[in-house]
Amino acid sequence: MIFITLGSQKFQFDRLLKAVDELIEREIIREEVFAQIGYSTYVPKHYKYEAFLDREAFLAMEGKADIVITHGGTGAIIGAVKQGKKVIAVPRLSKYKEHVDDHQLQIIKQFDEMNLICNCMNCDELECAIKEVMVKKYNSYTSNTHSILASIEKFIEGI
C-alpha cells in the first residue's frame, strides 16, 4: 500500500495528488493508495482519501503502508522513516503557492544525503522515484536525542 501525507499546513499540494492519479491511470501504480490531502483542492479520482485523519487513524494508515509519499516536512519524513517505511519526499514549492518559501528543498536534500529517503524534486519524476524506492536499500533512522541530552547535561554540570 502507498500512503500519501501532505501535512497540516494551510496550503494545497494538488500537483502531487494529480501526478499520483496519472500514474494509477497509466497503471504504473497498481498498489492500493490512500491519501491524507489536507487543504488541497484537487479531488483524487483513482484512490481513497480524507482531508485529515486523527492521530490514531494516521498511524494505522502509515503502519499499513509499504511506501509513504510525503511533502518535505521534517515531522512527516521522520515519522515515516522511524516506522521503517520507504519514503518518497516531494517538496512544496512557493512558485505553485504550495508554501511561503522553498525550504523543503533543503530539508529533502539533507535526508537524501543521509540515504534515509528517496528525493523527488519534481512531480514529473514520481514514476522514477517509485521504481527506485521499490529496489533501493535505505539507512535506518537513528535518533541522536540521547547524545544531545548528554551534551546538555555535560554543559550544565560544567557551569
C-alpha positions as CSV (number, residue, x, y, z in Angstrom):
1,M,0.0,0.0,0.0
2,I,1.1,3.6,-0.7
3,F,0.1,6.3,1.9
4,I,0.3,9.9,0.9
5,T,0.5,12.5,3.6
6,L,0.5,16.2,2.9
7,G,0.7,17.6,6.4
8,S,-1.4,20.2,8.1
9,Q,-0.1,23.4,6.5
10,K,-2.9,25.6,5.1
11,F,-1.6,25.2,1.5
12,Q,-2.7,22.9,-1.3
13,F,-0.5,20.3,-2.9
14,D,-2.7,19.5,-5.9
15,R,0.3,18.9,-8.2
16,L,1.4,15.8,-6.3
17,L,-2.1,14.4,-6.0
18,K,-2.7,14.8,-9.8
19,A,0.6,13.1,-10.5
20,V,-0.4,10.1,-8.4
21,D,-3.8,9.9,-10.2
22,E,-2.0,9.9,-13.6
23,L,0.3,7.1,-12.6
24,I,-2.6,5.0,-11.4
25,E,-4.4,5.7,-14.6
26,R,-1.4,4.6,-16.6
27,E,-1.1,1.5,-14.4
28,I,2.4,2.5,-13.2
29,I,1.0,2.4,-9.6
30,R,-1.0,-0.8,-9.1
31,E,-0.9,-0.8,-5.3
32,E,-3.7,0.4,-3.1
33,V,-3.3,4.2,-2.4
34,F,-4.7,6.3,0.4
35,A,-4.1,10.0,0.9
36,Q,-4.4,12.5,3.6
37,I,-4.9,15.5,1.3
38,G,-5.0,18.3,3.9
39,Y,-6.1,21.7,2.4
40,S,-5.6,20.5,-1.2
41,T,-8.5,21.3,-3.6
42,Y,-7.8,18.5,-6.1
43,V,-10.1,15.5,-5.6
44,P,-8.4,12.2,-6.3
45,K,-10.2,10.1,-8.9
46,H,-8.5,6.7,-8.6
47,Y,-7.7,6.4,-4.9
48,K,-9.3,6.9,-1.5
49,Y,-8.6,10.0,0.6
50,E,-9.6,12.1,3.6
51,A,-8.8,15.7,4.3
52,F,-7.4,14.9,7.7
53,L,-7.0,11.8,9.9
54,D,-6.9,11.8,13.7
55,R,-3.6,10.6,15.2
56,E,-4.8,7.0,15.6
57,A,-6.1,6.6,12.1
58,F,-3.0,8.3,10.7
59,L,-0.7,5.9,12.5
60,A,-2.8,2.9,11.4
61,M,-2.6,4.0,7.7
62,E,1.1,4.7,7.9
63,G,1.5,1.3,9.6
64,K,-0.2,-0.5,6.7
65,A,1.9,1.3,4.1
66,D,5.0,-0.1,2.4
67,I,5.7,3.3,0.8
68,V,5.0,6.8,2.2
69,I,4.8,9.7,-0.3
70,T,5.1,13.0,1.6
71,H,5.8,16.6,1.3
72,G,9.1,17.9,2.6
73,G,8.1,18.5,6.2
74,T,10.5,17.3,8.8
75,G,7.9,15.7,11.0
76,A,6.3,13.7,8.2
77,I,9.6,12.4,7.0
78,I,11.0,11.5,10.4
79,G,7.7,9.9,11.4
80,A,7.7,7.6,8.4
81,V,11.4,6.7,8.5
82,K,11.1,5.9,12.2
83,Q,8.4,3.4,11.2
84,G,10.8,1.8,8.7
85,K,8.8,2.9,5.7
86,K,10.3,3.6,2.3
87,V,9.8,7.4,1.9
88,I,9.4,9.4,-1.3
89,A,9.6,13.1,-0.4
90,V,8.4,15.8,-2.8
91,P,9.0,19.5,-1.9
92,R,6.2,22.0,-1.8
93,L,7.3,25.0,-3.9
94,S,6.4,28.6,-3.5
95,K,6.0,29.2,-7.2
96,Y,3.0,26.9,-7.2
97,K,1.6,28.6,-4.0
98,E,2.2,25.4,-2.0
99,H,4.2,27.1,0.7
100,V,5.7,30.6,1.5
101,D,9.2,29.7,0.5
102,D,11.3,26.7,-0.8
103,H,12.9,25.5,2.5
104,Q,11.6,22.0,1.8
105,L,14.2,21.6,-1.0
106,Q,16.9,21.8,1.6
107,I,15.2,19.5,4.1
108,I,14.7,16.8,1.5
109,K,18.3,17.2,0.3
110,Q,19.6,16.6,3.8
111,F,17.5,13.5,4.3
112,D,18.5,12.2,0.9
113,E,22.2,12.8,1.6
114,M,21.8,10.6,4.7
115,N,20.3,7.9,2.5
116,L,17.1,7.9,4.5
117,I,14.6,8.7,1.7
118,C,14.1,9.0,-2.0
119,N,14.0,12.6,-3.1
120,C,11.6,13.5,-5.9
121,M,12.3,17.1,-6.6
122,N,9.7,17.3,-9.4
123,C,6.4,15.5,-9.7
124,D,7.4,14.6,-13.3
125,E,10.0,12.3,-11.7
126,L,7.5,10.5,-9.5
127,E,7.4,7.4,-11.7
128,C,11.2,7.0,-11.5
129,A,11.1,7.6,-7.7
130,I,8.5,4.8,-7.2
131,K,10.6,2.4,-9.3
132,E,13.7,3.4,-7.3
133,V,12.2,3.1,-3.9
134,M,11.0,-0.5,-4.7
135,V,14.5,-1.7,-5.1
136,K,16.9,0.6,-3.2
137,K,18.0,-0.1,0.4
138,Y,17.9,2.9,2.7
139,N,19.6,3.6,6.0
140,S,17.7,3.1,9.2
141,Y,16.8,6.2,11.2
142,T,18.8,6.6,14.4
143,S,17.8,9.3,16.8
144,N,20.5,11.5,18.3
145,T,18.4,12.7,21.2
146,H,20.5,10.8,23.7
147,S,23.7,12.4,22.6
148,I,22.1,15.9,22.6
149,L,20.8,15.4,26.1
150,A,24.2,14.1,27.2
151,S,25.9,17.2,25.8
152,I,23.4,19.5,27.6
153,E,23.9,17.6,30.9
154,K,27.7,17.9,30.5
155,F,27.4,21.6,29.8
156,I,25.2,22.2,32.8
157,E,27.4,20.2,35.1
158,G,30.4,22.3,33.9
159,I,28.8,25.6,34.9
